[in-house]
Amino acid sequence: MTTLREHVGTVPESGNGDRSKNGHVEGAAPSAIGSHPNGSHPNGSSANGHVAPGDAYPPSTNGAETTTVCREVLRDLTPAAVRAMEAPELDVLASEIRRFLLSSVAVNGGHLGSNLGAVELSLALHRVFESPIDPIVWDTGHQAYVHKVLTGRAEGFAQLRKAGGLSGYPNRVESHHDLVENSHASTALSYADGLARARDLRGEDHHVVAVVGDGALTGGLAYEALNNIGTARRKVIVVLNDNGRSYAPTVTRLSTACRARLRCGAESETEELEELPRKFFDALGLSYIGPVDGHDVAAVEDALRAAGRTSGPVVIHVHTVKGRGYPPAELDGEKCLHDVAPFDPESGTPRVPKGSVPTYTEAFGSALIAEAEARPELVAVTAAMTGPTGLLPFAERFPDRLVDVGIAEQHAVTAAAGMAMGGLRPVVAIYSTFLNRAWDQIVHDVALHRLPVVFCLDRAGVTGDDGPSHHGILDLALLTKVPGMTVLVPSSYEEVAVMLHDALEARTGPVAIRWPKTPARRVTATGRGLRARRVLAGDGSVCLLGVGKLLEACERAAARLAADGIRATVWDVRVARPLDEEMLEDAAMHRVVVTAEDGIAEGGVGSSVSAALRDAGTVVVTRGLPTVFLAHGNPDDILAANGLDAPGIASVAARVLDRV
Ligand SMILES: Cc1ncc(C[n+]2csc(CCOP(=O)(O)OP(=O)(O)O)c2C)c(N)n1
């Protein structure tokens, strides 16, 4: 294997410690719990380890070659090996890691900007603390790629986010260095508070470290944790990775990263704002160190060591640049290439150009603008996801009517309730999975008050690459149980506009519309109002009820059944609650009814159909997903593996028909 040292060739000998053949200091890792290196940086030098914006990136080697070299160098990295490196080696390692991230993510897609910005910070954390004895909890977890590389998982990046391959987030099965399987933001400080409390009660002696972005710090849970940590004076080390961005610029007065870079605003105001983080954390009972240049490994290490020596809770405020070292990311105004589909690393442009495939997200974006033109009271509410939920065109057209609340879903929902009370028509655009955060607010703050808030849920169903915490498979089962909630499920691009219009016409309570990430079918026929739509009339044997994107699979299943002489009826369910009586009456006339949905079967739409047809004398087969945490993988493969494709639906229909 090529070691970093061999690969670099030019790294000067430091004379600091005995080196083994592979360039690692033998036995250099701190051994006992709590006994950490707390001196200054080994050679006192600054180790920036960054590629300055504008540097040729990726390097002149072709992509495949780069990947091979990087993989060899990075393959067997361990935290102990990283701890043993000297500053010049760290510089090179940081560059290699950036090249590696770029070449891996360019092929598989994934989180890029956040990871490019966290290279030196990750190095410093693993050099000063001794993971996993000192647990490092990464908030959200999308920025943990470098941590994965430093803990021996570089090879796994060849299968990043592929079925059976490396997860895009920390994952307990992958490594004992991964404690928390997250992806939902703002949890790290609460985990850290709990870990530190457990440590203290059990009389243990180690550090607990939480790394939180300025974006993740906008979530209410993070404030609740800070309040507890500070009040108890519990020793927790909080690293605030401040790059000034969530996807978009962060909604906060606590980020000073962008101001520091841009030097905008009046001098006096800037000075006052720069003091805010210190005052804020002080008030909550946490000491404050910073701001520190997060691309200067030595400076970050010094700050971390100082924090390690502090007896109470402490925040280290680190300034980083999202997308660091890769100009297309640094210069991407929308999201600093926060997350990307496979792309060309030379230009940063996606392999499949944006807009070439119609999506539900785009359908929503343009339908919302059309509605907003006619309804001056309409406002769109997002929890730090303006771009991903399709609201950028709306934000451009109606900047005053776009409300970004930060990563604060609970606040978004209750604030929307207040807006509705005040005479506005709020449309809350949110990912299905993140709506889980705001369950109580939906039930009590909106539904109990019968407020006409419209929830538009993107990424519903099986989302794919992001895995268990991103699938939106609970919403149908949950939302259909909320008293007074109407739930609509479009099966095509065109249905989104129809449903949004109908939802805004309804004034007696909340309406939820949910759609998947996958491409949207273009059709000529749509339904209307709270009605299902019969797509195909059959011979009375089999009735297929397709919910949302599963309508297409039902139509294809009907074609398969027709080839076997079974003429199935097909309905587009459209309205998951209240179910259309006409559809139920028609279904009751069939010998077998099969329902298909991309949510959990337990308590799902099929189970409501089944309950409604209990006395009808027909056999109802409900097809949905199991109540399990589904791993990451291709959405269509996951659906097919659970019988939610044309062959699966056709075969269960034929089998059951055979038996009745
Ligand atoms: C509860 C929740 N809402 C929304 C998201 C989507 N999301 C993922 S990362 C991110 C921005 C995070 O910003 P920050 O914490 O500052 O990290 P950065 O990517 O800037 O390093 C958002 C909004 C999420 N993961 N969790």
Ligand as a Chemical Component Dictionary entry (heavy atoms), coordinates in Angstrom:
data_LIG
# 
_chem_comp.id                   LIG 
_chem_comp.type                 NON-POLYMER 
_chem_comp.pdbx_formal_charge   1 
_chem_comp.three_letter_code    LIG 
# 
loop_
_chem_comp_atom.comp_id 
_chem_comp_atom.atom_id 
_chem_comp_atom.alt_atom_id 
_chem_comp_atom.type_symbol 
_chem_comp_atom.charge 
_chem_comp_atom.model_Cartn_x 
_chem_comp_atom.model_Cartn_y 
_chem_comp_atom.model_Cartn_z 
_chem_comp_atom.pdbx_ordinal 
LIG C1  C1  C 0 -35.113 18.268 11.700 1  
LIG C2  C2  C 0 -34.421 18.521 10.375 2  
LIG N1  N1  N 0 -34.912 19.427 9.521  3  
LIG C3  C3  C 0 -34.300 19.640 8.327  4  
LIG C4  C4  C 0 -33.182 18.957 7.996  5  
LIG C5  C5  C 0 -32.538 19.142 6.612  6  
LIG N2  N2  N 1 -31.168 19.635 6.741  7  
LIG C6  C6  C 0 -30.115 18.804 6.654  8  
LIG S1  S1  S 0 -28.671 19.563 6.884  9  
LIG C7  C7  C 0 -29.426 21.062 7.026  10 
LIG C8  C8  C 0 -28.601 22.285 7.236  11 
LIG C9  C9  C 0 -27.688 22.096 8.389  12 
LIG O1  O1  O 0 -26.945 23.268 8.581  13 
LIG P1  P1  P 0 -25.747 23.234 9.609  14 
LIG O2  O2  O 0 -26.157 22.524 10.835 15 
LIG O3  O3  O 0 -25.282 24.618 9.764  16 
LIG O4  O4  O 0 -24.667 22.332 8.906  17 
LIG P2  P2  P 0 -23.825 22.639 7.579  18 
LIG O5  O5  O 0 -24.410 21.743 6.527  19 
LIG O6  O6  O 0 -23.977 24.080 7.228  20 
LIG O7  O7  O 0 -22.454 22.268 7.915  21 
LIG C10 C10 C 0 -30.803 20.934 6.931  22 
LIG C11 C11 C 0 -31.773 22.038 6.987  23 
LIG C12 C12 C 0 -32.714 18.020 8.927  24 
LIG N3  N3  N 0 -31.645 17.267 8.673  25 
LIG N4  N4  N 0 -33.331 17.830 10.104 26 
# 
loop_
_chem_comp_bond.comp_id 
_chem_comp_bond.atom_id_1 
_chem_comp_bond.atom_id_2 
_chem_comp_bond.value_order 
_chem_comp_bond.pdbx_ordinal 
LIG C1  C2  SING 1  
LIG C2  N1  SING 2  
LIG C2  N4  DOUB 3  
LIG N1  C3  DOUB 4  
LIG C3  C4  SING 5  
LIG C4  C5  SING 6  
LIG C4  C12 DOUB 7  
LIG C5  N2  SING 8  
LIG N2  C6  DOUB 9  
LIG N2  C10 SING 10 
LIG C6  S1  SING 11 
LIG S1  C7  SING 12 
LIG C7  C8  SING 13 
LIG C7  C10 DOUB 14 
LIG C8  C9  SING 15 
LIG C9  O1  SING 16 
LIG O1  P1  SING 17 
LIG P1  O2  DOUB 18 
LIG P1  O3  SING 19 
LIG P1  O4  SING 20 
LIG O4  P2  SING 21 
LIG P2  O5  DOUB 22 
LIG P2  O6  SING 23 
LIG P2  O7  SING 24 
LIG C10 C11 SING 25 
LIG C12 N3  SING 26 
LIG C12 N4  SING 27 
# 
